[in-house]
Amino acid sequence: MSVTVSPFRGAITAGIASINARGLTPIQWAEAAAQCAQAFHIYGIGDPVVRSAAALGGIIALHSTASTDPSSVITAFKLCASAPVDAEGPASIQMEGRTALRLATHAAILNSRGLSRTLLTTVERELTAAIAGPAPTSMESALENWRTATALIGGSPLETSPHLAVAIASTQIELLRRSRDLLSVVDINPQIPGSPDRLRSSIEANIQAWSKAADRWYDMSLTTVAHDAAHTTTHRLALAATELSTALTDCLPPGRQLDALVRTGFGGNLVAGIVASGRAQLNHSVVVPTACSLEMVAAHFTEHRYGPPFRDRTTSPSPDHPALVDDSPTAIHIPSVTATLPHHDKDPSDTAVTAPHAVPVRWLTRQEENELAQRRDAGTIAQAALDGDPTARNLAANATQTELQALALAGRGAVAQLVAAMIPTMQSTNRWIARDERADALQSAAVDVAAAAGRWDPAKGARWLSFAWSTSWWASTDSRKAIDVRPIPLDVDLDRTGTRLQTEPPGPEQALLEHLEASEQRHLLHQIRALQGDEIRSELLTVVLEYHGLTGEAPKTFAEIAHERDSSTSTIVRRYREGIRALRRAVPASPTTSEPKPWRRPEHTPHRQDSTPRR
Amino acid sequence: MTSTSNAAVGQTYVLLREAAKLMRGPAGDALHSDVRIKIAALQLLSLSLVGDFRNDCAFTPPATVAACLELAEIQTSAWDLGELPDAAMGFVLALAELNRALSDGRRS
């Protein structure tokens, strides 16, 4: 295979030629940016700046009435995607691709004016910073992704709905408020030519404009009959907002945070303004002019030639400049949810790794779940080896005592993290339980979840959440049952309360009822067995029959059935539910024979009538 | 999108939209910046979960951010968690976590 190290060389040459000739039209640039992003995608390079530029190109193309004339720059970018590359040089390819796009952007700026020019200037600035500056932080990536997702909404031919506009406004206002607050707690590099006061007043003006527009969109959303935004782009925007909210809770120093916000144009504030205003109302928008003005004022603070523009203040904040984190009782501190997973190579004496308060509570990905399961298994083996189990000792023959201790500790930490990840779900599930019984139910559920964490096997296909959720639900229900069937206090006189425990054999009426129930069960079983294969799948039917002991054997638990079939319990529970649903469809049951679903919230039992005579 | 009815998801969305509106006003100054950005993200998440939402919810949302969030959490706890897709489940958990953090913040 022939190897070409620089596929973007032709695009760079064409870009320089274009700058020296007539430049590019904005719509030509949009096409070039799309081709560049496509080439990056083919090479497997994930570059948020280039992705964002391509998405912005979509907006520019949509607002432009001119047609795309052929250009040597577009052709050169198209050729990049098909050029064979050196597999070991993605970093250099990325750098050259950014350079080529930057040159094309500069060529387009020469031919643009107004809003397009402002947008293109932002892109050029970011490409320059990406080439020369340090690697982007998670916050910068999240801000770029947010801007890309917003731009993709704007690139859609659908008009932005008021529902979406007000949601975008909420996020954008928060980004601006945060920037304003951060500005109060950092020192500005004195060599920066921009005015901090002007930056602050521009941010404030933009917040006011967004708030005014958001109130109008909110009123419109009350009367709009349907949410008409495209689902895919809305979902992508929602994910970007979630990523952003997580990245913002990271403990980056204020200076770095503000730098990221300013460098990304406050998370694509101008783009968001264009998108939320919509094409029809763009000329009457109150947000876009103030966002343009802010963009120009903030451009001075993106300059890194004299060092970082914002520095963390070392002295305590003065009353005139309150700290970002308000210590007043009304301020609410959100604990960080982005702590990293514990590692094997940590010192076992480092108790912070597995201390309960250090276990992060957050939504685990599949990869993290699998990693935790592996760590748990390694920890179990290591602990067994430490306890002197001969098989485990053979397995861990090469490990030293310290390594085994570290592995055992990491294993316990992994289990703790699995359980901690379930706490919000357990709390949410236990809401229906009476307040004074909730703590007991939660404790019982936690004990069950901890046991489930020990036996959960990701190889069987069930996610940890699905597996543990059903376990914790059943645990809380069991706890409730245990409360409901508490033994009657010994000092209660059963004769006086009128309650009498049944110790005698059933009477004729009860015997008849039991007989009828048994015959009804036999009839139902006959009907089930007569079902055809197209009405219910055989594996579903088998699970139902085995669970209820209708196969001639004793009833089995879900766990027993799962064990026999080498499957997970949650899979068996799911099959049981599907089977019951299919049976209900196939076999019409009378209302008296239908049972309440075990996983449904139980109906509230009526209060016992008070037998105390009223005064 | 979800096994829960559109009306139920729509009501949750209305509550979060109301919470976001309230936090844009003076009530938002009492909240931490992280909380506000999370509410905005949850508003978008709930919007992405709404299928064919019609503004015919016959209920008046509460007048405070905390009450809106609490009511939204109560509503989502009634959803059929066992059959929710990942996105909806993530939303339910994030809402519960935010509510818990708010409650802890109020208590401390």
Interface residues (C-beta under 8 A of the other chain):
Chain A: H163 L164 V166 A167 I168 S170 T171 I173 E174 L175 R177 R178 D181 S211 A214 D215 Y218 S221 L222 T223 T224 V225 A226 H227 A229 H231 T234 H235 L237 A238 A241 T242 L244 S245 L248 T249 L324 V325 D326 T330 A331 I332 H333 I334 P335 V337 V361 R362 W363 P424 T425 Q427 S428 T429 R431 W432 L465 S466 W469 S470 W599 R601
Chain B: M1 R17 A20 K21 M23 R24 A30 L31 H32 S33 D34 V35 R36 I37 K38 I39 A40 A41 Q43 L44 L45 L47 S48 V50 D52 F53 R54 N55 E73 I74 T76 S77 A78 L81 G82 A87 M89 G90 V92 L93 A94 A96 E97 L98 R100 A101 L102 D104 G105 R106
